[in-house]
Amino acid sequence: MTETELRPGMDRHQRQLLKKLVANEQSPALAEMAKELLAGRTTPAQILNSRAYDEALGAGAEALSSWYATTSDEEKQAQAEKGQAELARLAEDELAGVPDGPEPVKKPVKEPEPDEDMTEQTWSRDSW
């Protein structure tokens, strides 16, 4: 599959990861960052170019760097293939209309009360 074909799966996977980060109680900074991304108030590029989340992102970057330095090329390739397969599965689910979690509960729209007919009301102070 091409990157364009995988894009729906990537988007869905990114949303799922961001939703998990929002619920992350161990790192309020990552939760805040995820909320900002989901709300569209910031972009990944803006986050990487700012220092606001350096500490929160630093630990993960160090762990990834350490893993990458100590992992064989064969294992890296195997993980890359596994990731591509997962993205392809997510893209197929997206294209097939598989929902991204439970459907939101929609509250019934409450009809407004009909306005009281005030056409016969006398508005002079004497009628009060």
MOPAC internal coordinates of N, CA, C and O (Angstrom, degrees):
PM7 1SCF
backbone

  N    0.0000 0     0.00 0     0.00 0    0    0    0
  C    1.4604 1     0.00 0     0.00 0    1    0    0
  C    1.5220 1   109.34 1     0.00 0    2    1    0
  O    1.2310 1   121.39 1   -34.77 1    3    2    1
  N    1.3247 1   114.95 1   145.23 1    3    2    1
  C    1.4651 1   119.26 1   177.99 1    5    3    2
  C    1.5251 1   109.37 1   -83.81 1    6    5    3
  O    1.2310 1   121.22 1   -12.07 1    7    6    5
  N    1.3359 1   115.27 1   167.93 1    7    6    5
  C    1.4692 1   119.05 1   179.09 1    9    7    6
  C    1.5145 1   111.09 1   -61.46 1   10    9    7
  O    1.2310 1   120.32 1   143.57 1   11   10    9
  N    1.3453 1   116.99 1   -36.43 1   11   10    9
  C    1.4632 1   120.35 1   178.31 1   13   11   10
  C    1.5202 1   110.97 1   -62.17 1   14   13   11
  O    1.2310 1   120.59 1   139.91 1   15   14   13
  N    1.3289 1   116.47 1   -40.09 1   15   14   13
  C    1.4655 1   120.16 1   179.17 1   17   15   14
  C    1.5281 1   111.13 1   -70.07 1   18   17   15
  O    1.2310 1   120.22 1   150.24 1   19   18   17
  N    1.3335 1   117.19 1   -29.76 1   19   18   17
  C    1.4620 1   120.88 1  -179.86 1   21   19   18
  C    1.5255 1   112.20 1   -81.76 1   22   21   19
  O    1.2310 1   119.78 1   164.25 1   23   22   21
  N    1.3263 1   118.03 1   -15.75 1   23   22   21
  C    1.4611 1   122.01 1  -173.21 1   25   23   22
  C    1.5343 1   113.60 1   -52.54 1   26   25   23
  O    1.2310 1   118.52 1   133.76 1   27   26   25
  N    1.3424 1   120.42 1   -46.24 1   27   26   25
  C    1.4693 1   118.13 1   179.43 1   29   27   26
  C    1.5310 1   111.96 1   -59.11 1   30   29   27
  O    1.2310 1   120.39 1   139.89 1   31   30   29
  N    1.3194 1   116.86 1   -40.11 1   31   30   29
  C    1.4632 1   120.27 1   178.01 1   33   31   30
  C    1.5118 1   112.00 1   -65.66 1   34   33   31
  O    1.2310 1   120.74 1   140.32 1   35   34   33
  N    1.3309 1   116.19 1   -39.68 1   35   34   33
  C    1.4696 1   119.84 1   178.11 1   37   35   34
  C    1.5263 1   109.90 1   -63.06 1   38   37   35
  O    1.2310 1   120.79 1   133.55 1   39   38   37
  N    1.3274 1   116.09 1   -46.45 1   39   38   37
  C    1.4626 1   120.05 1  -179.41 1   41   39   38
  C    1.5228 1   110.52 1   -58.96 1   42   41   39
  O    1.2310 1   120.94 1   134.96 1   43   42   41
  N    1.3161 1   115.81 1   -45.04 1   43   42   41
  C    1.4651 1   120.34 1  -179.29 1   45   43   42
  C    1.5313 1   110.52 1   -64.31 1   46   45   43
  O    1.2310 1   120.80 1   135.75 1   47   46   45
  N    1.3067 1   116.08 1   -44.25 1   47   46   45
  C    1.4568 1   121.00 1   179.87 1   49   47   46
  C    1.5343 1   110.48 1   -63.13 1   50   49   47
  O    1.2310 1   120.26 1   138.21 1   51   50   49
  N    1.3046 1   117.11 1   -41.79 1   51   50   49
  C    1.4632 1   120.70 1   178.46 1   53   51   50
  C    1.5263 1   110.92 1   -62.71 1   54   53   51
  O    1.2310 1   120.40 1   137.01 1   55   54   53
  N    1.3328 1   116.85 1   -42.99 1   55   54   53
  C    1.4741 1   119.64 1   177.88 1   57   55   54
  C    1.5213 1   111.06 1   -61.35 1   58   57   55
  O    1.2310 1   120.66 1   137.69 1   59   58   57
  N    1.3466 1   116.34 1   -42.31 1   59   58   57
  C    1.4640 1   120.14 1   179.73 1   61   59   58
  C    1.5281 1   110.65 1   -62.87 1   62   61   59
  O    1.2310 1   120.61 1   136.70 1   63   62   61
  N    1.3363 1   116.43 1   -43.30 1   63   62   61
  C    1.4633 1   119.74 1   179.22 1   65   63   62
  C    1.5250 1   111.24 1   -64.77 1   66   65   63
  O    1.2310 1   120.36 1   137.60 1   67   66   65
  N    1.3127 1   116.92 1   -42.40 1   67   66   65
  C    1.4648 1   119.81 1   179.53 1   69   67   66
  C    1.5258 1   111.19 1   -63.77 1   70   69   67
  O    1.2310 1   120.30 1   141.70 1   71   70   69
  N    1.3373 1   117.03 1   -38.30 1   71   70   69
  C    1.4687 1   120.17 1   177.91 1   73   71   70
  C    1.5258 1   110.74 1   -64.02 1   74   73   71
  O    1.2310 1   120.46 1   142.73 1   75   74   73
  N    1.3353 1   116.73 1   -37.27 1   75   74   73
  C    1.4633 1   120.14 1   176.69 1   77   75   74
  C    1.5222 1   110.25 1   -66.68 1   78   77   75
  O    1.2310 1   120.35 1   139.86 1   79   78   77
  N    1.3225 1   116.94 1   -40.14 1   79   78   77
  C    1.4672 1   120.09 1   179.11 1   81   79   78
  C    1.5274 1   112.15 1   -65.25 1   82   81   79
  O    1.2310 1   120.41 1   144.67 1   83   82   81
  N    1.3212 1   116.82 1   -35.33 1   83   82   81
  C    1.4648 1   120.19 1   178.24 1   85   83   82
  C    1.5247 1   110.19 1   -58.43 1   86   85   83
  O    1.2310 1   120.62 1   144.32 1   87   86   85
  N    1.3231 1   116.42 1   -35.68 1   87   86   85
  C    1.4675 1   121.53 1  -178.74 1   89   87   86
  C    1.5289 1   112.48 1   -85.40 1   90   89   87
  O    1.2310 1   119.68 1  -178.13 1   91   90   89
  N    1.3181 1   118.22 1     1.87 1   91   90   89
  C    1.4596 1   122.90 1  -177.09 1   93   91   90
  C    1.5294 1   110.44 1   -72.17 1   94   93   91
  O    1.2310 1   120.77 1   -74.01 1   95   94   93
  N    1.3217 1   116.14 1   105.99 1   95   94   93
  C    1.4628 1   120.72 1  -179.29 1   97   95   94
  C    1.5264 1   111.95 1   -83.45 1   98   97   95
  O    1.2310 1   120.13 1   163.13 1   99   98   97
  N    1.3358 1   117.35 1   -16.87 1   99   98   97
  C    1.4579 1   120.49 1  -178.85 1  101   99   98
  C    1.5220 1   112.14 1   -78.22 1  102  101   99
  O    1.2310 1   120.07 1   157.36 1  103  102  101
  N    1.3158 1   117.48 1   -22.64 1  103  102  101
  C    1.4566 1   120.92 1   179.80 1  105  103  102
  C    1.5200 1   109.84 1  -135.66 1  106  105  103
  O    1.2310 1   120.45 1   -90.94 1  107  106  105
  N    1.3262 1   116.74 1    89.06 1  107  106  105
  C    1.4652 1   119.77 1   178.67 1  109  107  106
  C    1.5334 1   112.37 1   -58.26 1  110  109  107
  O    1.2310 1   120.18 1   148.78 1  111  110  109
  N    1.3324 1   117.27 1   -31.22 1  111  110  109
  C    1.4662 1   119.98 1   179.89 1  113  111  110
  C    1.5310 1   110.67 1   -65.52 1  114  113  111
  O    1.2310 1   120.34 1   137.14 1  115  114  113
  N    1.3397 1   116.96 1   -42.86 1  115  114  113
  C    1.4639 1   119.60 1   177.69 1  117  115  114
  C    1.5286 1   111.06 1   -67.02 1  118  117  115
  O    1.2310 1   120.39 1   142.88 1  119  118  117
  N    1.3285 1   116.87 1   -37.12 1  119  118  117
  C    1.4628 1   120.32 1   177.98 1  121  119  118
  C    1.5296 1   109.95 1   -62.84 1  122  121  119
  O    1.2310 1   120.52 1   136.31 1  123  122  121
  N    1.3200 1   116.60 1   -43.69 1  123  122  121
  C    1.4648 1   121.16 1   178.66 1  125  123  122
  C    1.5269 1   110.83 1   -63.37 1  126  125  123
  O    1.2310 1   120.64 1   136.00 1  127  126  125
  N    1.3277 1   116.38 1   -44.00 1  127  126  125
  C    1.4553 1   121.24 1   179.07 1  129  127  126
  C    1.5304 1   110.32 1   -59.25 1  130  129  127
  O    1.2310 1   120.28 1   134.93 1  131  130  129
  N    1.3297 1   117.07 1   -45.07 1  131  130  129
  C    1.4646 1   121.39 1   179.79 1  133  131  130
  C    1.5247 1   111.00 1   -63.03 1  134  133  131
  O    1.2310 1   120.00 1   139.31 1  135  134  133
  N    1.3236 1   117.61 1   -40.69 1  135  134  133
  C    1.4664 1   121.14 1   177.95 1  137  135  134
  C    1.5238 1   110.46 1   -60.47 1  138  137  135
  O    1.2310 1   120.57 1   136.13 1  139  138  137
  N    1.3366 1   116.52 1   -43.87 1  139  138  137
  C    1.4586 1   121.23 1  -179.94 1  141  139  138
  C    1.5349 1   111.42 1   -63.60 1  142  141  139
  O    1.2310 1   120.77 1   139.55 1  143  142  141
  N    1.3376 1   116.12 1   -40.45 1  143  142  141
  C    1.4655 1   120.16 1   178.16 1  145  143  142
  C    1.5215 1   111.27 1   -66.20 1  146  145  143
  O    1.2310 1   120.28 1   133.99 1  147  146  145
  N    1.3363 1   117.08 1   -46.01 1  147  146  145
  C    1.4668 1   120.40 1  -179.50 1  149  147  146
  C    1.5272 1   111.59 1   -63.61 1  150  149  147
  O    1.2310 1   120.84 1   144.63 1  151  150  149
  N    1.3217 1   116.01 1   -35.37 1  151  150  149
  C    1.4628 1   120.30 1  -179.08 1  153  151  150
  C    1.5261 1   111.97 1   -78.03 1  154  153  151
  O    1.2310 1   120.38 1   168.58 1  155  154  153
  N    1.3386 1   116.89 1   -11.42 1  155  154  153
  C    1.4556 1   120.51 1  -179.72 1  157  155  154
  C    1.5159 1   113.81 1    78.99 1  158  157  155
  O    1.2310 1   120.34 1  -165.03 1  159  158  157
  N    1.3325 1   116.96 1    14.97 1  159  158  157
  C    1.4595 1   120.36 1   179.89 1  161  159  158
  C    1.5286 1   112.56 1   -83.86 1  162  161  159
  O    1.2310 1   120.43 1   170.57 1  163  162  161
  N    1.3284 1   116.79 1    -9.43 1  163  162  161
  C    1.4573 1   121.59 1   176.99 1  165  163  162
  C    1.5201 1   108.52 1  -150.25 1  166  165  163
  O    1.2310 1   121.12 1   -11.98 1  167  166  165
  N    1.3109 1   115.46 1   168.02 1  167  166  165
  C    1.4685 1   121.27 1   179.04 1  169  167  166
  C    1.5201 1   108.30 1  -123.12 1  170  169  167
  O    1.2310 1   120.06 1   -19.26 1  171  170  169
  N    1.3324 1   117.48 1   160.74 1  171  170  169
  C    1.4691 1   118.65 1   175.89 1  173  171  170
  C    1.5287 1   112.38 1   -56.44 1  174  173  171
  O    1.2310 1   120.06 1   141.46 1  175  174  173
  N    1.3214 1   117.49 1   -38.54 1  175  174  173
  C    1.4693 1   120.49 1   179.51 1  177  175  174
  C    1.5277 1   110.76 1   -63.11 1  178  177  175
  O    1.2310 1   120.02 1   138.71 1  179  178  177
  N    1.3271 1   117.56 1   -41.29 1  179  178  177
  C    1.4590 1   120.61 1   178.87 1  181  179  178
  C    1.5272 1   110.90 1   -64.47 1  182  181  179
  O    1.2310 1   120.78 1   141.68 1  183  182  181
  N    1.3176 1   116.11 1   -38.32 1  183  182  181
  C    1.4686 1   119.91 1   179.10 1  185  183  182
  C    1.5209 1   110.24 1   -64.44 1  186  185  183
  O    1.2310 1   120.73 1   134.42 1  187  186  185
  N    1.3274 1   116.22 1   -45.58 1  187  186  185
  C    1.4631 1   119.84 1  -178.48 1  189  187  186
  C    1.5246 1   112.42 1   -68.40 1  190  189  187
  O    1.2310 1   120.15 1   153.75 1  191  190  189
  N    1.3209 1   117.32 1   -26.25 1  191  190  189
  C    1.4614 1   120.78 1   179.80 1  193  191  190
  C    1.5227 1   113.15 1   -88.85 1  194  193  191
  O    1.2310 1   119.98 1   175.16 1  195  194  193
  N    1.3225 1   117.65 1    -4.84 1  195  194  193
  C    1.4593 1   120.26 1   178.81 1  197  195  194
  C    1.5275 1   108.82 1  -107.39 1  198  197  195
  O    1.2310 1   120.81 1   -14.17 1  199  198  197
  N    1.2725 1   116.06 1   165.83 1  199  198  197
  C    1.4619 1   121.26 1   178.87 1  201  199  198
  C    1.5363 1   111.52 1   -99.21 1  202  201  199
  O    1.2310 1   120.33 1  -179.66 1  203  202  201
  N    1.3194 1   116.97 1     0.34 1  203  202  201
  C    1.4640 1   121.42 1  -173.92 1  205  203  202
  C    1.5277 1   113.45 1   -59.44 1  206  205  203
  O    1.2310 1   120.07 1   144.98 1  207  206  205
  N    1.3151 1   117.47 1   -35.02 1  207  206  205
  C    1.4602 1   120.13 1  -174.75 1  209  207  206
  C    1.5287 1   112.63 1  -116.10 1  210  209  207
  O    1.2310 1   120.45 1  -162.86 1  211  210  209
  N    1.3322 1   116.74 1    17.14 1  211  210  209
  C    1.4686 1   120.43 1  -177.90 1  213  211  210
  C    1.5248 1   112.88 1   -54.11 1  214  213  211
  O    1.2310 1   120.52 1   131.81 1  215  214  213
  N    1.3041 1   116.61 1   -48.19 1  215  214  213
  C    1.4748 1   120.23 1  -177.06 1  217  215  214
  C    1.5320 1   110.73 1   -63.70 1  218  217  215
  O    1.2310 1   120.97 1   135.16 1  219  218  217
  N    1.3296 1   115.75 1   -44.84 1  219  218  217
  C    1.4673 1   120.09 1  -177.92 1  221  219  218
  C    1.5286 1   111.43 1   -65.84 1  222  221  219
  O    1.2310 1   120.16 1   140.99 1  223  222  221
  N    1.3197 1   117.31 1   -39.01 1  223  222  221
  C    1.4599 1   120.98 1  -178.50 1  225  223  222
  C    1.5246 1   112.30 1   -82.20 1  226  225  223
  O    1.2310 1   120.64 1   156.01 1  227  226  225
  N    1.3198 1   116.38 1   -23.99 1  227  226  225
  C    1.4643 1   120.86 1  -175.81 1  229  227  226
  C    1.5165 1   114.28 1   -59.56 1  230  229  227
  O    1.2310 1   119.89 1   136.13 1  231  230  229
  N    1.3186 1   117.82 1   -43.87 1  231  230  229
  C    1.4682 1   121.05 1  -178.26 1  233  231  230
  C    1.5236 1   110.71 1   -61.95 1  234  233  231
  O    1.2310 1   120.25 1   136.65 1  235  234  233
  N    1.3074 1   117.14 1   -43.35 1  235  234  233
  C    1.4603 1   120.50 1   179.00 1  237  235  234
  C    1.5165 1   111.65 1   -66.93 1  238  237  235
  O    1.2310 1   120.57 1   141.28 1  239  238  237
  N    1.3232 1   116.51 1   -38.72 1  239  238  237
  C    1.4656 1   119.73 1   179.15 1  241  239  238
  C    1.5199 1   110.78 1   -65.81 1  242  241  239
  O    1.2310 1   120.48 1   140.67 1  243  242  241
  N    1.3244 1   116.68 1   -39.33 1  243  242  241
  C    1.4647 1   120.33 1   178.12 1  245  243  242
  C    1.5278 1   110.84 1   -65.12 1  246  245  243
  O    1.2310 1   120.32 1   137.56 1  247  246  245
  N    1.3203 1   116.99 1   -42.44 1  247  246  245
  C    1.4704 1   120.20 1   178.87 1  249  247  246
  C    1.5248 1   110.77 1   -63.41 1  250  249  247
  O    1.2310 1   120.29 1   137.66 1  251  250  249
  N    1.3267 1   117.05 1   -42.34 1  251  250  249
  C    1.4532 1   120.81 1   179.01 1  253  251  250
  C    1.5283 1   110.77 1   -64.67 1  254  253  251
  O    1.2310 1   120.81 1   136.53 1  255  254  253
  N    1.3139 1   116.06 1   -43.47 1  255  254  253
  C    1.4597 1   120.40 1   179.15 1  257  255  254
  C    1.5271 1   111.25 1   -61.46 1  258  257  255
  O    1.2310 1   120.44 1   137.21 1  259  258  257
  N    1.3157 1   116.76 1   -42.79 1  259  258  257
  C    1.4569 1   121.44 1   178.79 1  261  259  258
  C    1.5287 1   110.53 1   -63.93 1  262  261  259
  O    1.2310 1   120.23 1   134.45 1  263  262  261
  N    1.3365 1   117.16 1   -45.55 1  263  262  261
  C    1.4600 1   121.13 1   178.36 1  265  263  262
  C    1.5229 1   110.21 1   -59.34 1  266  265  263
  O    1.2310 1   120.60 1   133.92 1  267  266  265
  N    1.3216 1   116.46 1   -46.08 1  267  266  265
  C    1.4655 1   120.91 1  -176.85 1  269  267  266
  C    1.5277 1   111.17 1   -63.48 1  270  269  267
  O    1.2310 1   120.49 1   140.49 1  271  270  269
  N    1.3247 1   116.67 1   -39.51 1  271  270  269
  C    1.4701 1   120.95 1  -178.04 1  273  271  270
  C    1.5236 1   112.30 1   -68.83 1  274  273  271
  O    1.2310 1   120.34 1   152.59 1  275  274  273
  N    1.3258 1   116.96 1   -27.41 1  275  274  273
  C    1.4709 1   119.67 1  -174.96 1  277  275  274
  C    1.5295 1   113.69 1  -106.10 1  278  277  275
  O    1.2310 1   120.23 1  -173.90 1  279  278  277
  N    1.3239 1   117.16 1     6.10 1  279  278  277
  C    1.4602 1   121.14 1  -177.13 1  281  279  278
  C    1.5239 1   110.19 1  -103.80 1  282  281  279
  O    1.2310 1   121.04 1   -41.04 1  283  282  281
  N    1.3197 1   115.62 1   138.96 1  283  282  281
  C    1.4696 1   120.72 1  -179.93 1  285  283  282
  C    1.5291 1   110.43 1   -69.20 1  286  285  283
  O    1.2310 1   121.15 1   -21.78 1  287  286  285
  N    1.3266 1   115.40 1   158.22 1  287  286  285
  C    1.4572 1   120.49 1   177.69 1  289  287  286
  C    1.5229 1   111.25 1   -60.60 1  290  289  287
  O    1.2310 1   120.60 1   144.51 1  291  290  289
  N    1.3331 1   116.46 1   -35.49 1  291  290  289
  C    1.4598 1   120.23 1   179.63 1  293  291  290
  C    1.5306 1   110.96 1   -65.12 1  294  293  291
  O    1.2310 1   120.58 1   137.00 1  295  294  293
  N    1.3240 1   116.49 1   -43.00 1  295  294  293
  C    1.4713 1   120.62 1   179.19 1  297  295  294
  C    1.5324 1   110.51 1   -67.22 1  298  297  295
  O    1.2310 1   120.13 1   139.77 1  299  298  297
  N    1.3245 1   117.36 1   -40.23 1  299  298  297
  C    1.4690 1   120.48 1   176.72 1  301  299  298
  C    1.5273 1   109.89 1   -59.71 1  302  301  299
  O    1.2310 1   120.73 1   136.23 1  303  302  301
  N    1.3265 1   116.20 1   -43.77 1  303  302  301
  C    1.4653 1   120.99 1   179.76 1  305  303  302
  C    1.5288 1   110.42 1   -64.69 1  306  305  303
  O    1.2310 1   120.60 1   138.25 1  307  306  305
  N    1.3242 1   116.46 1   -41.75 1  307  306  305
  C    1.4717 1   120.46 1   178.70 1  309  307  306
  C    1.5240 1   110.73 1   -62.32 1  310  309  307
  O    1.2310 1   120.20 1   138.31 1  311  310  309
  N    1.3323 1   117.22 1   -41.69 1  311  310  309
  C    1.4625 1   121.06 1   179.19 1  313  311  310
  C    1.5309 1   110.72 1   -67.61 1  314  313  311
  O    1.2310 1   120.72 1   141.77 1  315  314  313
  N    1.3302 1   116.23 1   -38.23 1  315  314  313
  C    1.4656 1   120.03 1   178.15 1  317  315  314
  C    1.5290 1   110.21 1   -63.30 1  318  317  315
  O    1.2310 1   120.46 1   136.76 1  319  318  317
  N    1.3268 1   116.72 1   -43.24 1  319  318  317
  C    1.4665 1   120.22 1   178.66 1  321  319  318
  C    1.5252 1   111.50 1   -65.07 1  322  321  319
  O    1.2310 1   121.01 1   141.11 1  323  322  321
  N    1.3191 1   115.67 1   -38.89 1  323  322  321
  C    1.4715 1   120.05 1   177.80 1  325  323  322
  C    1.5319 1   110.05 1   -63.03 1  326  325  323
  O    1.2310 1   120.62 1   137.59 1  327  326  325
  N    1.3270 1   116.42 1   -42.41 1  327  326  325
  C    1.4628 1   120.71 1   178.20 1  329  327  326
  C    1.5217 1   111.94 1   -64.41 1  330  329  327
  O    1.2310 1   120.41 1   137.24 1  331  330  329
  N    1.3399 1   116.82 1   -42.76 1  331  330  329
  C    1.4658 1   120.50 1   177.67 1  333  331  330
  C    1.5298 1   110.88 1   -61.76 1  334  333  331
  O    1.2310 1   120.44 1   138.82 1  335  334  333
  N    1.3233 1   116.77 1   -41.18 1  335  334  333
  C    1.4668 1   120.66 1   179.14 1  337  335  334
  C    1.5295 1   110.53 1   -63.90 1  338  337  335
  O    1.2310 1   120.40 1   138.94 1  339  338  337
  N    1.3179 1   116.85 1   -41.06 1  339  338  337
  C    1.4702 1   120.30 1   179.31 1  341  339  338
  C    1.5249 1   110.51 1   -66.13 1  342  341  339
  O    1.2310 1   120.22 1   137.49 1  343  342  341
  N    1.3387 1   117.19 1   -42.51 1  343  342  341
  C    1.4617 1   119.87 1   177.55 1  345  343  342
  C    1.5258 1   111.12 1   -63.09 1  346  345  343
  O    1.2310 1   120.43 1   141.20 1  347  346  345
  N    1.3282 1   116.78 1   -38.80 1  347  346  345
  C    1.4644 1   120.14 1   177.57 1  349  347  346
  C    1.5230 1   110.26 1   -63.33 1  350  349  347
  O    1.2310 1   120.25 1   138.56 1  351  350  349
  N    1.3318 1   117.13 1   -41.44 1  351  350  349
  C    1.4683 1   120.86 1   178.34 1  353  351  350
  C    1.5238 1   110.48 1   -63.02 1  354  353  351
  O    1.2310 1   120.95 1   135.69 1  355  354  353
  N    1.3387 1   115.80 1   -44.31 1  355  354  353
  C    1.4615 1   119.48 1   179.44 1  357  355  354
  C    1.5244 1   111.11 1   -63.97 1  358  357  355
  O    1.2310 1   120.49 1   140.13 1  359  358  357
  N    1.3362 1   116.66 1   -39.87 1  359  358  357
  C    1.4617 1   120.24 1   178.92 1  361  359  358
  C    1.5304 1   110.60 1   -63.81 1  362  361  359
  O    1.2310 1   120.44 1   138.13 1  363  362  361
  N    1.3236 1   116.76 1   -41.87 1  363  362  361
  C    1.4721 1   120.22 1   178.13 1  365  363  362
  C    1.5188 1   110.56 1   -63.62 1  366  365  363
  O    1.2310 1   120.39 1   137.50 1  367  366  365
  N    1.3313 1   116.87 1   -42.50 1  367  366  365
  C    1.4678 1   120.27 1   177.45 1  369  367  366
  C    1.5277 1   110.44 1   -60.64 1  370  369  367
  O    1.2310 1   121.02 1   136.52 1  371  370  369
  N    1.3212 1   115.65 1   -43.48 1  371  370  369
  C    1.4653 1   120.88 1  -179.09 1  373  371  370
  C    1.5315 1   110.12 1   -61.87 1  374  373  371
  O    1.2310 1   121.06 1   133.02 1  375  374  373
  N    1.3217 1   115.58 1   -46.98 1  375  374  373
  C    1.4607 1   119.72 1  -179.33 1  377  375  374
  C    1.5229 1   111.89 1   -67.76 1  378  377  375
  O    1.2310 1   120.36 1   152.09 1  379  378  377
  N    1.3328 1   116.93 1   -27.91 1  379  378  377
  C    1.4674 1   121.00 1   179.21 1  381  379  378
  C    1.5220 1   111.79 1   -83.73 1  382  381  379
  O    1.2310 1   120.49 1   175.37 1  383  382  381
  N    1.3270 1   116.66 1    -4.63 1  383  382  381
  C    1.4568 1   120.18 1   177.96 1  385  383  382
  C    1.5111 1   114.38 1    83.68 1  386  385  383
  O    1.2310 1   119.71 1  -159.42 1  387  386  385
  N    1.3290 1   118.16 1    20.58 1  387  386  385
  C    1.4604 1   120.71 1   176.57 1  389  387  386
  C    1.5275 1   107.00 1   -69.88 1  390  389  387
  O    1.2310 1   119.51 1   -54.73 1  391  390  389
  N    1.3310 1   118.54 1   125.27 1  391  390  389
  C    1.4602 1   120.36 1  -175.90 1  393  391  390
  C    1.5270 1   112.79 1   -66.17 1  394  393  391
  O    1.2310 1   121.60 1   -25.99 1  395  394  393
  N    1.3284 1   114.54 1   154.01 1  395  394  393
  C    1.4650 1   123.23 1  -179.86 1  397  395  394
  C    1.5262 1   109.04 1   -90.88 1  398  397  395
  O    1.2310 1   120.12 1  -124.45 1  399  398  397
  N    1.3047 1   117.38 1    55.55 1  399  398  397
  C    1.4585 1   120.90 1  -178.60 1  401  399  398
  C    1.5156 1   109.46 1   109.11 1  402  401  399
  O    1.2310 1   120.86 1     4.35 1  403  402  401
  N    1.3245 1   115.96 1  -175.65 1  403  402  401
  C    1.4655 1   119.08 1  -177.60 1  405  403  402
  C    1.5266 1   111.45 1   -66.58 1  406  405  403
  O    1.2310 1   121.48 1   -31.47 1  407  406  405
  N    1.3112 1   114.77 1   148.53 1  407  406  405
  C    1.4544 1   120.05 1   177.14 1  409  407  406
  C    1.5252 1   109.38 1   -66.28 1  410  409  407
  O    1.2310 1   120.15 1   -40.64 1  411  410  409
  N    1.3275 1   117.32 1   139.36 1  411  410  409
  C    1.4541 1   118.58 1   178.51 1  413  411  410
  C    1.5250 1   110.92 1   -65.56 1  414  413  411
  O    1.2310 1   121.07 1   -34.47 1  415  414  413
  N    1.3036 1   115.56 1   145.53 1  415  414  413
  C    1.4565 1   120.91 1   178.19 1  417  415  414
  C    1.5161 1   107.77 1   -79.29 1  418  417  415
  O    1.2310 1   121.24 1   -56.61 1  419  418  417
  N    1.3091 1   115.24 1   123.39 1  419  418  417
  C    1.4524 1   119.73 1  -179.64 1  421  419  418
  C    1.5136 1   108.94 1   -97.51 1  422  421  419
  O    1.2310 1   121.24 1   -54.60 1  423  422  421
  N    1.3156 1   115.24 1   125.40 1  423  422  421
  C    1.4597 1   119.67 1   178.00 1  425  423  422
  C    1.5245 1   108.81 1   -77.20 1  426  425  423
  O    1.2310 1   120.69 1   -40.55 1  427  426  425
  N    1.3217 1   116.28 1   139.45 1  427  426  425
  C    1.4586 1   117.69 1   178.55 1  429  427  426
  C    1.5346 1   109.90 1   -65.12 1  430  429  427
  O    1.2310 1   121.60 1   -37.43 1  431  430  429
  N    1.3048 1   114.54 1   142.57 1  431  430  429
  C    1.4513 1   119.63 1   179.29 1  433  431  430
  C    1.5134 1   108.44 1   -77.46 1  434  433  431
  O    1.2310 1   121.00 1   -56.30 1  435  434  433
  N    1.3143 1   115.70 1   123.70 1  435  434  433
  C    1.4613 1   120.46 1   179.67 1  437  435  434
  C    1.5240 1   108.43 1   -82.89 1  438  437  435
  O    1.2310 1   121.53 1   -55.62 1  439  438  437
  N    1.3090 1   114.69 1   124.38 1  439  438  437
  C    1.4576 1   119.38 1   178.53 1  441  439  438
  C    1.5285 1   108.69 1   -71.63 1  442  441  439
  O    1.2310 1   120.41 1   -41.96 1  443  442  441
  N    1.3250 1   116.82 1   138.04 1  443  442  441
  C    1.4662 1   118.57 1   179.52 1  445  443  442
  C    1.5255 1   110.81 1   -67.43 1  446  445  443
  O    1.2310 1   121.80 1   -29.46 1  447  446  445
  N    1.3051 1   114.15 1   150.54 1  447  446  445
  C    1.4614 1   119.48 1   176.39 1  449  447  446
  C    1.5221 1   108.07 1   -65.86 1  450  449  447
  O    1.2310 1   120.25 1   -38.77 1  451  450  449
  N    1.3236 1   117.13 1   141.23 1  451  450  449
  C    1.4736 1   117.74 1   178.44 1  453  451  450
  C    1.5253 1   109.48 1   -64.67 1  454  453  451
  O    1.2310 1   121.74 1   -38.25 1  455  454  453
  N    1.3128 1   114.28 1   141.75 1  455  454  453
  C    1.4635 1   118.98 1   179.34 1  457  455  454
  C    1.5248 1   109.47 1   -65.48 1  458  457  455
  O    1.2310 1   121.89 1   -37.28 1  459  458  457
  N    1.3171 1   113.99 1   142.72 1  459  458  457
  C    1.4564 1   119.50 1   176.86 1  461  459  458
  C    1.5240 1   108.36 1   -69.23 1  462  461  459
  O    1.2310 1   120.75 1   -42.80 1  463  462  461
  N    1.3114 1   116.16 1   137.20 1  463  462  461
  C    1.4643 1   120.29 1   179.27 1  465  463  462
  C    1.5167 1   108.57 1   -73.30 1  466  465  463
  O    1.2310 1   121.17 1   -67.22 1  467  466  465
  N    1.2982 1   115.36 1   112.78 1  467  466  465
  C    1.4621 1   120.72 1  -176.62 1  469  467  466
  C    1.5318 1   111.59 1  -108.97 1  470  469  467
  O    1.2310 1   120.27 1  -165.91 1  471  470  469
  N    1.3216 1   117.09 1    14.09 1  471  470  469
  C    1.4658 1   119.58 1  -175.44 1  473  471  470
  C    1.5227 1   112.23 1   -67.12 1  474  473  471
  O    1.2310 1   120.09 1   150.83 1  475  474  473
  N    1.3408 1   117.44 1   -29.17 1  475  474  473
  C    1.4612 1   120.41 1  -178.74 1  477  475  474
  C    1.5199 1   112.32 1   -92.48 1  478  477  475
  O    1.2310 1   119.85 1   177.59 1  479  478  477
  N    1.3079 1   117.90 1    -2.41 1  479  478  477
  C    1.4692 1   122.43 1  -177.04 1  481  479  478
  C    1.5242 1   109.67 1   -71.35 1  482  481  479
  O    1.2310 1   121.60 1   -46.51 1  483  482  481
  N    1.3077 1   114.55 1   133.49 1  483  482  481
  C    1.4547 1   120.17 1   174.32 1  485  483  482
  C    1.5189 1   107.10 1   -92.25 1  486  485  483
  O    1.2310 1   120.47 1   -51.62 1  487  486  485
  N    1.3007 1   116.71 1   128.38 1  487  486  485
  C    1.4590 1   119.97 1  -174.52 1  489  487  486
  C    1.5349 1   112.45 1  -104.12 1  490  489  487
  O    1.2310 1   120.62 1  -168.80 1  491  490  489
  N    1.3073 1   116.42 1    11.20 1  491  490  489
  C    1.4649 1   116.99 1   178.39 1  493  491  490
  C    1.5145 1   109.27 1   -76.96 1  494  493  491
  O    1.2310 1   120.76 1   -29.93 1  495  494  493
  N    1.3039 1   116.15 1   150.07 1  495  494  493
  C    1.4608 1   122.02 1  -177.68 1  497  495  494
  C    1.5248 1   111.09 1   -61.51 1  498  497  495
  O    1.2310 1   119.80 1   153.41 1  499  498  497
  N    1.2980 1   117.98 1   -26.59 1  499  498  497
  C    1.4668 1   121.69 1  -178.09 1  501  499  498
  C    1.5393 1   111.57 1   -66.94 1  502  501  499
  O    1.2310 1   119.96 1   154.98 1  503  502  501
  N    1.3506 1   117.69 1   -25.02 1  503  502  501
  C    1.4575 1   119.81 1  -176.16 1  505  503  502
  C    1.5341 1   112.22 1   -84.36 1  506  505  503
  O    1.2310 1   118.95 1   172.60 1  507  506  505
  N    1.2901 1   119.61 1    -7.40 1  507  506  505
  C    1.4672 1   121.47 1  -179.90 1  509  507  506
  C    1.4413 1   110.09 1   -75.67 1  510  509  507
  O    1.2310 1   120.10 1   180.00 1  511  510  509

